[in-house]
Amino acid sequence: MTMLVDQAQGLRELAAKATPQEAPRRAESTARSRVMAIASGKGGVGKSNVCVNLAVRLASIGRKIIVLDADLGTANADVLCDLQPAGTLAHVVAGRRTLSDIILDAPGGFRLVPGVSGLAAMASLEDAQRTNLVTQMHALEHAADLILIDTGAGISPNILSFTACADELLVVTTPEPTAITDAYALMKAAHRQRHDVEMRLLVNMVRDRAEALRVFDRVDRVCRRFLGVSPRFAGHVVWDERVAQAVRRRRPFVLDAPGCPAARCIEALASRVDRSAQLPAGAGLMQRLTGWLRPVGGGKAV
């Protein structure tokens, strides 16, 4: 661990050194993009679909958006966009590629860093591998207005590491009791790791806003009682058959059926996210590198 912290310090010192020719460029790049982690307590709640379609909608209003598919083991954002990546995060972690080597232009105008599917070793990274990935992510900080990190489901150390590096956390759930319970477990773990993380809850696959608010109220009451915090209501996405149809066609549903009810919900979500993206960003990814290197506790305590 000491060696990794020393490495992080060395990286910071290296970044601080610049030749006179590099100084103006460094001054221009001080502003960085905000980072939003999109996560869920359990799989199957539509988290990746929300992430991809949110990225498309934000790009359509002129924002520079990068999606990092950080679901290390069961990534599928590229499938939702009908893309065939030549490289993935596995190559980046192994040191054979950089993020700029593998990044893709995705439908709708955003850029996608493809994740890894079917490789069990990626689900549990070693500290040195995580450090290499964070260092690579630092290069993206000045290339976008907003970076969306599509994490895996659950509360593993890797997932919590990504949430710890974000300015805000968007938790996606459905009205199912197990999804709600696991969403709270994720919020609890994220809050314990970083008390200042801004948490928002999006309720997916609901009949209407009223059902979504009932779900939010349940989670909010538990969070206030046991954590002393109150998440923000990010909105809802209604159940819509056109979403499933678009998934089968491997197209974001905001492009495949732009007027459908689910697409209108994503439009409302994008407006809220875009307003928060205009706020000053917090500490950069490299400044949070030490936090990434600390061991993260797991377990599904509710």
Sequence and secondary structure as in RCSB ss.txt:
>XXXX:A:sequence
MTMLVDQAQGLRELAAKATPQEAPRRAESTARSRVMAIASGKGGVGKSNVCVNLAVRLASIGRKIIVLDADLGTA
NADVLCDLQPAGTLAHVVAGRRTLSDIILDAPGGFRLVPGVSGLAAMASLEDAQRTNLVTQMHALEHAADLILID
TGAGISPNILSFTACADELLVVTTPEPTAITDAYALMKAAHRQRHDVEMRLLVNMVRDRAEALRVFDRVDRVCRR
FLGVSPRFAGHVVWDERVAQAVRRRRPFVLDAPGCPAARCIEALASRVDRSAQLPAGAGLMQRLTGWLRPVGGGK
AV
>XXXX:A:secstr
 HHHHHHHHHHHHHHH   TTTHHHHHHT    EEEEEEESSSSS HHHHHHHHHHHHHHTT  EEEEEE EEB 
 HHHHTT   S  HHHHHTTSS HHHH EE TTS EEE  EES GGGGS  HHHHHHHHHHHHTTTTS SEEEEE
EEES  HHHHHHHHT SEEEEEE SSHHHHHHHHHHHHHHHHH TT EEEEEEEEESSHHHHHHHHHHHHHHHHH
HTS   EEEEEEE  HHHHHHHHTTS HHHHSTTSHHHHHHHHHHHHHHHHHTS   S TGGGHHHHHS      
  
